[in-house]
């Protein structure tokens, strides 16, 4: 079950942003409806809601300047998916019926695919808030776009770093319950092996399980001891796993990905020291991201919790540029403009869709928890030849 902290945070966002429709528009001759099928409650809320907050900030700013391309005032319609795949399809259909010409979907592949199966036949451009599974776009079709660094790109960045640190043997911990938890560690394994590392063991878990003793016993019993554990587990599974792993006296370093760059994980303090994860960017002094963080703090009344906020903000900028390029509010023209975007200057760096499978090429920041804080290690774009196919 979700932690009380996450439920409280999700409830706060729901109270602030509403549960059905939020119109952020001003008087205008032309209006465009953006539908947002997002989790305001449930396990995806800690990811969807920060990203949605960033998107809202961008759309508020754009509306103050006349809307997308300075011409189309945005009416943002929001409906709660309750972190449920079937409910996502239901609310996506409601948003389509209400006239949405652009669809925003949750930070997970499965519900995003369910929404995309409805938008694809209608040609409605569909962008996931921070879903990162590279299989997502192929599973839906040409209207679906990722926006966050893809799982295989994140995994390549983490694997490159592990090799640079001299890691030789890895234990992969996966869950078949989502594409993220199932595939991201396997992408890591492919790159790690390609660069001379070895997979010495594998374990699986069911999302939401409270007891990881079997997996920990498996790790402790390996004859060939790993010097690294790689997993894409997130809340509430990652906290349970790391607490039980360290409680059992296992000190092997643990690496993950973007889903553990959250306040809940950070609050574990020294327990997660040494844990490596990824983010969409890092706020170097004087950077655009540092300026965004300050502006978001003023806008929302609190600092960003992660880079999901800036990712949501960049979605707004991408849509603005796409409508400018399209020269209209025609969904097909907007879709084509996004697909051909190249070296677009976002807040975190250049973003490119041209020549991709609609999962963007964009920087990945490597982070490591130290003393209960996320410390920046490096920011890079992995070599495309190293990134494993979906």
C-alpha positions in Angstrom: 0.0 0.0 0.0 1.2 3.6 -0.5 2.8 5.3 2.4 0.9 7.8 4.5 3.4 10.4 3.3 2.6 9.7 -0.3 -1.1 9.6 0.3 -1.0 12.9 2.0 1.1 14.4 -0.8 -1.3 13.0 -3.4 -4.3 14.4 -1.5 -2.6 17.8 -1.3 -2.1 17.9 -5.0 -5.7 16.8 -5.6 -6.9 19.5 -3.3 -4.9 22.2 -5.1 -5.4 21.0 -8.7 -8.9 19.6 -8.5 -10.1 16.1 -9.5 -11.9 16.7 -12.8 -11.5 19.9 -14.8 -9.1 22.8 -14.4 -9.4 25.5 -17.0 -6.3 27.6 -17.2 -7.5 30.0 -19.9 -8.1 33.6 -20.6 -10.5 35.2 -23.0 -9.4 34.3 -26.5 -10.9 33.9 -30.0 -9.4 30.4 -30.2 -9.1 27.7 -27.6 -7.4 24.3 -27.6 -8.3 21.6 -25.1 -5.5 19.5 -23.6 -6.8 16.4 -21.8 -4.8 15.1 -18.8 -5.5 11.6 -17.7 -3.3 11.5 -14.7 -3.0 9.8 -11.3 -4.1 12.1 -8.5 -4.4 9.1 -6.2 -2.7 5.7 -5.9 0.9 4.6 -6.5 1.5 6.8 -9.5 0.4 10.0 -7.9 3.9 10.9 -6.5 5.2 10.9 -10.1 2.2 12.2 -12.1 1.4 15.1 -9.8 4.8 16.8 -9.7 5.0 16.5 -13.5 1.5 17.9 -13.9 2.4 20.8 -11.7 5.3 21.7 -14.0 3.0 21.4 -17.0 0.5 23.7 -15.5 3.1 26.2 -14.8 4.2 26.2 -18.4 0.6 26.5 -19.7 -0.2 29.3 -17.3 2.8 31.2 -18.6 2.0 30.5 -22.2 -1.7 31.5 -21.7 -0.5 34.8 -20.2 1.2 35.4 -23.6 -1.8 34.4 -25.7 -1.6 30.6 -25.5 0.2 28.0 -27.6 2.0 29.8 -30.4 0.6 33.0 -29.0 -2.7 32.1 -30.5 -4.5 29.1 -28.9 -5.5 29.6 -25.3 -5.2 26.3 -23.4 -8.1 24.8 -21.5 -6.5 22.0 -19.4 -9.0 19.3 -18.5 -7.8 16.9 -15.8 -9.3 13.6 -14.7 -8.0 11.2 -12.1 -6.9 7.7 -13.3 -6.6 6.5 -9.7 -3.4 4.7 -10.9 -5.6 2.1 -12.6 -5.2 1.0 -16.2 -8.9 0.5 -16.9 -9.8 3.8 -15.3 -7.2 5.5 -17.4 -9.0 4.3 -20.6 -12.3 5.4 -19.1 -11.2 9.0 -18.4 -9.2 9.2 -21.6 -12.5 8.5 -23.5 -14.3 11.1 -21.5 -11.6 13.7 -22.4 -11.8 12.7 -26.1 -15.5 13.2 -25.9 -15.0 16.6 -24.4 -12.9 17.7 -27.4 -9.3 17.1 -26.4 -6.9 17.7 -29.3 -3.8 16.7 -27.2 -3.7 14.0 -24.6 -1.4 13.7 -21.5 -1.1 10.3 -19.9 0.4 8.9 -16.7 4.0 8.2 -15.8 3.7 4.5 -16.6 3.5 2.4 -19.8 0.5 0.2 -19.1 -2.1 3.0 -18.5 -0.5 5.2 -21.2 -0.9 2.3 -23.7 -4.6 2.0 -22.7 -5.2 5.7 -23.4 -3.1 5.5 -26.6 -5.2 2.8 -28.0 -8.1 5.3 -28.0 -6.1 8.3 -29.3 -4.3 6.5 -32.0 -7.2 5.9 -34.3 -8.2 9.5 -34.0 -4.7 10.9 -34.6 -4.6 12.7 -31.3 -1.0 13.4 -30.2 -0.4 11.8 -26.9 2.4 12.5 -24.4 3.2 10.5 -21.3 4.2 12.8 -18.3 7.2 10.7 -17.4 6.6 7.2 -18.6 10.0 5.9 -19.8 9.4 2.4 -21.2 10.9 2.4 -24.8 8.3 -0.2 -25.8 5.5 2.3 -25.1 5.6 4.1 -28.5 5.7 1.0 -30.5 2.8 -0.6 -28.5 0.6 2.4 -29.4 1.6 3.8 -32.7 2.7 7.1 -34.2 0.7 9.4 -32.0 2.4 8.3 -28.8 5.5 10.2 -27.5 7.7 9.7 -24.4 9.1 12.8 -22.8 11.4 11.5 -20.1 14.8 9.7 -20.8 13.9 6.2 -21.9 14.5 3.2 -19.7 17.2 1.7 -22.0 18.9 5.1 -22.2 18.9 5.5 -18.4 20.1 1.9 -18.0 23.0 2.5 -20.4 24.0 5.6 -18.5 24.0 3.7 -15.2 25.8 0.7 -16.7 28.5 2.9 -18.1 29.0 4.4 -14.7 29.1 1.0 -13.0 31.8 -0.1 -15.4 33.8 3.1 -14.8 33.7 2.4 -11.1 35.2 -1.0 -11.6 32.1 -3.1 -10.9 32.4 -6.6 -12.4 29.5 -8.6 -11.1 25.8 -7.7 -10.8 22.6 -9.2 -9.3 19.5 -8.1 -11.1 16.3 -7.7 -9.1 13.1 -7.4 -11.3 9.4 -7.5 -11.1 7.2 -8.7 -14.0 4.4 -6.4 -12.8 5.4 -3.4 -15.0 7.5 -2.8 -18.0 9.7 -0.5 -16.0 10.5 -2.9 -13.2 10.8 -5.8 -15.6 12.9 -4.4 -18.4 15.1 -1.6 -17.1 17.4 -3.9 -15.1 17.7 -6.2 -18.0 18.7 -3.3 -20.3 21.4 -2.6 -17.7 22.5 -6.2 -17.8 22.9 -6.2 -21.6 25.1 -3.1 -21.5 27.0 -4.3 -18.5 27.8 -7.7 -20.1 28.7 -6.0 -23.4 31.3 -4.0 -21.5 32.9 -6.9 -19.7 30.7 -7.3 -16.7 28.8 -10.5 -15.6 25.3 -11.2 -14.3 25.8 -13.6 -11.4 22.2 -13.8 -10.2 18.6 -12.8 -10.7 15.7 -12.4 -8.4 12.1 -11.3 -8.8 9.5 -9.7 -6.6 5.8 -8.9 -6.7 5.0 -5.2 -6.4 3.6 -4.3 -3.1 5.0 -7.3 -1.3 6.2 -6.5 2.2 8.8 -9.2 2.6 12.0 -9.5 0.6 13.7 -12.1 2.8 13.7 -14.8 0.1 15.4 -12.5 -2.4 17.9 -11.4 0.3 18.7 -15.0 1.2 19.2 -15.6 -2.5 21.7 -12.8 -2.7 23.6 -13.8 0.5 23.8 -17.4 -0.7 25.4 -16.7 -4.1 28.7 -18.5 -4.5 29.9 -15.9 -6.9 29.3 -12.7 -4.9 28.0 -9.6 -6.7 29.6 -6.2 -6.2 26.4 -4.5 -7.3 22.6 -4.9 -7.1 20.6 -3.3 -9.9 16.8 -2.9 -9.6 14.1 -0.6 -10.9 12.0 -1.1 -7.8 10.3 2.0 -6.5 7.9 3.1 -3.7 6.8 1.2 -1.6 9.0 -1.7 -2.7 12.4 0.0 -2.8 12.2 1.3 0.8 11.1 -2.2 2.0 13.9 -3.9 0.1 16.8 -1.5 1.1 15.7 -1.5 4.8 15.6 -5.3 4.9 18.8 -5.7 2.9 20.8 -3.5 5.2 19.1 -5.0 8.2 20.4 -8.3 7.1 23.9 -7.0 7.1 24.3 -6.9 3.3 26.4 -3.9 2.3 26.5 -4.4 -1.5 25.9 -1.1 -3.4 22.5 -0.7 -4.9 21.8 1.1 -8.2 18.4 2.1 -9.5 16.8 4.7 -11.8 14.7 7.8 -11.8 11.8 6.4 -9.7 13.8 6.5 -6.6 14.7 10.2 -6.8 11.8 11.1 -4.6 11.3 12.7 -1.1 10.2 9.3 0.4 13.5 7.7 -0.6 15.6 10.7 0.4 13.9 10.6 3.8 15.5 7.2 4.4 18.7 9.2 5.1 21.9 7.3 5.6 20.1 4.0 4.8 20.3 4.9 1.1 23.8 6.3 1.2 25.7 5.2 -1.9 22.5 4.4 -3.9 22.8 5.6 -7.5 19.8 6.9 -9.5 19.0 9.0 -12.5 17.2 12.3 -13.2 16.3 14.4 -16.2 18.8 17.0 -15.2 20.8 18.7 -12.5 20.7 22.3 -11.5 24.2 23.5 -12.0 24.8 27.0 -10.6 23.7 29.6 -13.2 21.9 26.9 -15.3 18.4 27.2 -16.8 17.3 24.4 -14.4 18.4 26.4 -11.4 16.4 29.4 -12.6 13.4 27.1 -13.3 13.6 25.7 -9.7 13.5 29.2 -8.3 10.6 30.2 -10.5 8.7 27.0 -9.7 9.2 27.6 -6.0 7.6 31.1 -6.4 4.8 29.7 -8.5 3.9 26.6 -6.4 4.9 27.8 -2.9 7.4 25.0 -2.5 10.6 23.8 -4.2 10.5 21.0 -6.9 10.6 17.6 -5.4 12.4 16.1 -8.3 13.0 16.6 -12.0 9.5 15.5 -12.8 8.3 19.1 -12.4 10.8 20.4 -15.0 9.9 17.5 -17.3 6.2 18.5 -17.2 7.2 22.1 -17.8 9.2 21.1 -20.9 6.2 19.2 -22.2 4.4 22.6 -22.3 7.4 24.2 -24.2 7.4 21.3 -26.7 3.7 21.7 -27.4 4.2 25.4 -27.9 6.9 24.9 -30.4 4.9 22.1 -32.2 1.9 24.4 -32.6 4.1 27.2 -33.9 5.6 24.8 -36.4 2.2 23.3 -37.3 0.7 26.8 -37.8 -2.6 25.4 -36.6 -4.4 23.4 -33.9 -4.8 20.4 -36.2 -3.8 17.3 -34.2 -2.1 15.6 -37.1 0.0 18.7 -37.9 1.0 19.0 -34.2 1.9 15.3 -34.1 4.1 15.7 -37.2 5.8 18.8 -35.7 6.7 16.9 -32.5 8.0 13.9 -34.4 10.4 16.2 -36.4 11.6 18.3 -33.4 15.4 18.4 -33.4 17.8 19.9 -30.9 15.0 21.8 -29.2 16.5 23.9 -26.4 14.7 22.8 -23.3 15.5 23.7 -19.7 17.6 20.6 -19.1 19.3 20.6 -22.4 18.6 19.7 -26.1 15.7 17.5 -26.8 15.4 15.6 -30.1 12.6 13.4 -31.6 13.7 13.4 -35.2 15.1 10.1 -36.2 13.9 8.3 -33.0 11.0 6.0 -32.3 9.3 9.0 -30.5 11.3 8.4 -27.3 13.4 11.6 -27.0 17.2 11.8 -27.1 18.0 14.0 -24.1 20.5 14.2 -21.2 20.6 11.9 -18.2 21.9 13.1 -14.9 23.5 10.5 -12.6 22.9 11.1 -9.0 24.1 9.4 -5.7 22.6 9.7 -2.3 25.2 10.9 0.3 24.3 11.9 3.8 20.6 11.8 2.9 21.0 14.2 -0.1 21.1 13.5 -3.8 24.6 14.5 -5.1 25.3 15.1 -8.8 27.8 12.7 -10.3 27.7 13.6 -14.0 25.3 14.4 -16.8 25.6 12.6 -20.2 23.9 11.4 -23.3 24.9 7.7 -23.8 26.4 6.7 -27.1 23.4 5.6 -29.3 25.3 2.5 -30.4 25.5 1.3 -26.7 21.7 1.6 -26.1 20.0 -1.8 -26.3 17.0 -2.1 -28.5 13.5 -2.2 -26.9 
